[in-house]
Amino acid sequence: MFNELLGKIGEFETVYTMVDYYTYIKTVEYLICVAFFIAFPMFFKYINTKPGNLSE
């Protein structure tokens, strides 16, 4: 399943009905949300770290 998901990234999906289109868009939105929930805490931690001794 994971290999199929990675193989479909970047491919154009042919949709014939509104349900197919909505399912495809919903999947893309979920992937964007997962990426945000992973990236934001790492970015927040990076921004709020205290710098080391700058006089060295």
N, CA, C and O atoms as a GROMACS GRO file, in nm:
protein
  224
    1MET      N    1   0.082  -0.119   0.000
    1MET     CA    2   0.000   0.000   0.000
    1MET      C    3   0.086   0.126   0.000
    1MET      O    4   0.057   0.221  -0.072
    2PHE      N    5   0.192   0.127   0.080
    2PHE     CA    6   0.279   0.244   0.088
    2PHE      C    7   0.351   0.266  -0.045
    2PHE      O    8   0.369   0.380  -0.088
    3ASN      N    9   0.394   0.156  -0.109
    3ASN     CA   10   0.460   0.168  -0.239
    3ASN      C   11   0.365   0.224  -0.344
    3ASN      O   12   0.406   0.304  -0.428
    4GLU      N   13   0.240   0.182  -0.341
    4GLU     CA   14   0.141   0.235  -0.435
    4GLU      C   15   0.120   0.384  -0.413
    4GLU      O   16   0.108   0.460  -0.509
    5LEU      N   17   0.116   0.425  -0.288
    5LEU     CA   18   0.097   0.567  -0.256
    5LEU      C   19   0.214   0.649  -0.309
    5LEU      O   20   0.194   0.754  -0.370
    6LEU      N   21   0.336   0.602  -0.286
    6LEU     CA   22   0.453   0.676  -0.335
    6LEU      C   23   0.459   0.675  -0.487
    6LEU      O   24   0.506   0.772  -0.547
    7GLY      N   25   0.414   0.568  -0.549
    7GLY     CA   26   0.414   0.561  -0.694
    7GLY      C   27   0.313   0.655  -0.757
    7GLY      O   28   0.332   0.698  -0.871
    8LYS      N   29   0.206   0.687  -0.685
    8LYS     CA   30   0.102   0.774  -0.740
    8LYS      C   31   0.132   0.922  -0.721
    8LYS      O   32   0.064   1.006  -0.779
    9ILE      N   33   0.231   0.955  -0.641
    9ILE     CA   34   0.264   1.095  -0.617
    9ILE      C   35   0.316   1.154  -0.748
    9ILE      O   36   0.409   1.101  -0.809
   10GLY      N   37   0.258   1.263  -0.789
   10GLY     CA   38   0.301   1.330  -0.910
   10GLY      C   39   0.226   1.285  -1.034
   10GLY      O   40   0.242   1.346  -1.140
   11GLU      N   41   0.146   1.181  -1.024
   11GLU     CA   42   0.068   1.136  -1.140
   11GLU      C   43  -0.064   1.211  -1.146
   11GLU      O   44  -0.118   1.253  -1.043
   12PHE      N   45  -0.115   1.227  -1.265
   12PHE     CA   46  -0.247   1.286  -1.281
   12PHE      C   47  -0.350   1.177  -1.271
   12PHE      O   48  -0.338   1.071  -1.333
   13GLU      N   49  -0.450   1.202  -1.194
   13GLU     CA   50  -0.558   1.106  -1.170
   13GLU      C   51  -0.674   1.140  -1.262
   13GLU      O   52  -0.721   1.253  -1.265
   14THR      N   53  -0.720   1.041  -1.338
   14THR     CA   54  -0.837   1.062  -1.422
   14THR      C   55  -0.962   1.039  -1.339
   14THR      O   56  -0.983   0.931  -1.283
   15VAL      N   57  -1.044   1.141  -1.332
   15VAL     CA   58  -1.167   1.131  -1.254
   15VAL      C   59  -1.285   1.146  -1.349
   15VAL      O   60  -1.282   1.227  -1.442
   16TYR      N   61  -1.387   1.069  -1.324
   16TYR     CA   62  -1.504   1.070  -1.410
   16TYR      C   63  -1.629   1.122  -1.340
   16TYR      O   64  -1.722   1.168  -1.406
   17THR      N   65  -1.632   1.115  -1.209
   17THR     CA   66  -1.749   1.161  -1.135
   17THR      C   67  -1.706   1.259  -1.027
   17THR      O   68  -1.588   1.270  -0.995
   18MET      N   69  -1.804   1.329  -0.971
   18MET     CA   70  -1.774   1.421  -0.862
   18MET      C   71  -1.723   1.348  -0.739
   18MET      O   72  -1.639   1.400  -0.666
   19VAL      N   73  -1.773   1.228  -0.715
   19VAL     CA   74  -1.729   1.151  -0.600
   19VAL      C   75  -1.582   1.114  -0.614
   19VAL      O   76  -1.506   1.124  -0.517
   20ASP      N   77  -1.541   1.073  -0.733
   20ASP     CA   78  -1.399   1.043  -0.756
   20ASP      C   79  -1.313   1.167  -0.737
   20ASP      O   80  -1.206   1.161  -0.676
   21TYR      N   81  -1.360   1.279  -0.789
   21TYR     CA   82  -1.286   1.405  -0.776
   21TYR      C   83  -1.273   1.445  -0.629
   21TYR      O   84  -1.165   1.481  -0.584
   22TYR      N   85  -1.382   1.438  -0.555
   22TYR     CA   86  -1.380   1.477  -0.414
   22TYR      C   87  -1.288   1.385  -0.333
   22TYR      O   88  -1.216   1.431  -0.245
   23THR      N   89  -1.291   1.256  -0.364
   23THR     CA   90  -1.204   1.162  -0.294
   23THR      C   91  -1.058   1.193  -0.321
   23THR      O   92  -0.975   1.188  -0.230
   24TYR      N   93  -1.025   1.224  -0.446
   24TYR     CA   94  -0.888   1.257  -0.482
   24TYR      C   95  -0.842   1.385  -0.412
   24TYR      O   96  -0.732   1.390  -0.356
   25ILE      N   97  -0.926   1.489  -0.413
   25ILE     CA   98  -0.890   1.615  -0.349
   25ILE      C   99  -0.878   1.597  -0.198
   25ILE      O  100  -0.789   1.655  -0.135
   26LYS      N  101  -0.967   1.518  -0.139
   26LYS     CA  102  -0.962   1.495   0.006
   26LYS      C  103  -0.832   1.425   0.044
   26LYS      O  104  -0.773   1.457   0.147
   27THR      N  105  -0.787   1.333  -0.038
   27THR     CA  106  -0.661   1.263  -0.011
   27THR      C  107  -0.544   1.361  -0.014
   27THR      O  108  -0.457   1.356   0.072
   28VAL      N  109  -0.543   1.448  -0.113
   28VAL     CA  110  -0.436   1.548  -0.123
   28VAL      C  111  -0.439   1.641  -0.002
   28VAL      O  112  -0.334   1.675   0.053
   29GLU      N  113  -0.558   1.681   0.040
   29GLU     CA  114  -0.568   1.768   0.158
   29GLU      C  115  -0.517   1.698   0.284
   29GLU      O  116  -0.449   1.760   0.365
   30TYR      N  117  -0.548   1.571   0.300
   30TYR     CA  118  -0.500   1.497   0.416
   30TYR      C  119  -0.346   1.488   0.416
   30TYR      O  120  -0.283   1.499   0.520
   31LEU      N  121  -0.288   1.467   0.300
   31LEU     CA  122  -0.142   1.461   0.291
   31LEU      C  123  -0.079   1.595   0.325
   31LEU      O  124   0.025   1.600   0.391
   32ILE      N  125  -0.142   1.703   0.282
   32ILE     CA  126  -0.092   1.836   0.317
   32ILE      C  127  -0.101   1.858   0.468
   32ILE      O  128  -0.009   1.913   0.528
   33CYS      N  129  -0.211   1.817   0.530
   33CYS     CA  130  -0.228   1.832   0.676
   33CYS      C  131  -0.124   1.751   0.753
   33CYS      O  132  -0.068   1.799   0.851
   34VAL      N  133  -0.100   1.629   0.710
   34VAL     CA  134   0.000   1.545   0.777
   34VAL      C  135   0.138   1.609   0.765
   34VAL      O  136   0.214   1.612   0.862
   35ALA      N  137   0.171   1.660   0.647
   35ALA     CA  138   0.301   1.726   0.630
   35ALA      C  139   0.312   1.849   0.720
   35ALA      O  140   0.418   1.874   0.777
   36PHE      N  141   0.204   1.924   0.733
   36PHE     CA  142   0.206   2.042   0.820
   36PHE      C  143   0.223   2.002   0.966
   36PHE      O  144   0.302   2.064   1.038
   37PHE      N  145   0.150   1.898   1.010
   37PHE     CA  146   0.159   1.857   1.150
   37PHE      C  147   0.295   1.798   1.185
   37PHE      O  148   0.332   1.793   1.302
   38ILE      N  149   0.368   1.754   1.087
   38ILE     CA  150   0.504   1.705   1.111
   38ILE      C  151   0.605   1.820   1.105
   38ILE      O  152   0.696   1.828   1.187
   39ALA      N  153   0.588   1.909   1.006
   39ALA     CA  154   0.686   2.014   0.983
   39ALA      C  155   0.675   2.129   1.084
   39ALA      O  156   0.777   2.184   1.125
   40PHE      N  157   0.554   2.166   1.124
   40PHE     CA  158   0.540   2.282   1.211
   40PHE      C  159   0.607   2.265   1.346
   40PHE      O  160   0.678   2.357   1.389
   41PRO      N  161   0.591   2.153   1.418
   41PRO     CA  162   0.661   2.142   1.547
   41PRO      C  163   0.814   2.148   1.532
   41PRO      O  164   0.883   2.204   1.616
   42MET      N  165   0.865   2.089   1.423
   42MET     CA  166   1.011   2.095   1.402
   42MET      C  167   1.054   2.240   1.375
   42MET      O  168   1.156   2.284   1.427
   43PHE      N  169   0.977   2.313   1.294
   43PHE     CA  170   1.008   2.453   1.266
   43PHE      C  171   0.996   2.538   1.392
   43PHE      O  172   1.081   2.624   1.417
   44PHE      N  173   0.892   2.515   1.471
   44PHE     CA  174   0.872   2.590   1.595
   44PHE      C  175   0.988   2.567   1.691
   44PHE      O  176   1.037   2.661   1.754
   45LYS      N  177   1.032   2.442   1.702
   45LYS     CA  178   1.145   2.411   1.789
   45LYS      C  179   1.273   2.477   1.739
   45LYS      O  180   1.354   2.526   1.819
   46TYR      N  181   1.292   2.479   1.608
   46TYR     CA  182   1.410   2.542   1.549
   46TYR      C  183   1.411   2.694   1.575
   46TYR      O  184   1.514   2.751   1.607
   47ILE      N  185   1.295   2.756   1.561
   47ILE     CA  186   1.286   2.902   1.581
   47ILE      C  187   1.307   2.938   1.727
   47ILE      O  188   1.366   3.042   1.755
   48ASN      N  189   1.260   2.856   1.821
   48ASN     CA  190   1.265   2.892   1.962
   48ASN      C  191   1.386   2.836   2.036
   48ASN      O  192   1.391   2.845   2.159
   49THR      N  193   1.483   2.779   1.967
   49THR     CA  194   1.604   2.735   2.036
   49THR      C  195   1.691   2.856   2.067
   49THR      O  196   1.699   2.950   1.988
   50LYS      N  197   1.754   2.854   2.182
   50LYS     CA  198   1.841   2.963   2.221
   50LYS      C  199   1.975   2.946   2.151
   50LYS      O  200   2.029   2.835   2.144
   51PRO      N  201   2.028   3.054   2.099
   51PRO     CA  202   2.159   3.044   2.031
   51PRO      C  203   2.269   3.013   2.132
   51PRO      O  204   2.257   3.043   2.250
   52GLY      N  205   2.373   2.954   2.082
   52GLY     CA  206   2.487   2.925   2.168
   52GLY      C  207   2.564   3.052   2.200
   52GLY      O  208   2.515   3.162   2.178
   53ASN      N  209   2.683   3.036   2.251
   53ASN     CA  210   2.768   3.150   2.285
   53ASN      C  211   2.817   3.214   2.156
   53ASN      O  212   2.896   3.153   2.084
   54LEU      N  213   2.772   3.333   2.127
   54LEU     CA  214   2.810   3.400   2.001
   54LEU      C  215   2.943   3.473   2.010
   54LEU      O  216   2.994   3.518   1.907
   55SER      N  217   3.002   3.487   2.129
   55SER     CA  218   3.126   3.560   2.143
   55SER      C  219   3.248   3.475   2.111
   55SER      O  220   3.360   3.527   2.107
   56GLU      N  221   3.228   3.347   2.088
   56GLU     CA  222   3.345   3.260   2.060
   56GLU      C  223   3.390   3.273   1.917
   56GLU      O  224   3.486   3.207   1.877
   0.00000   0.00000   0.00000
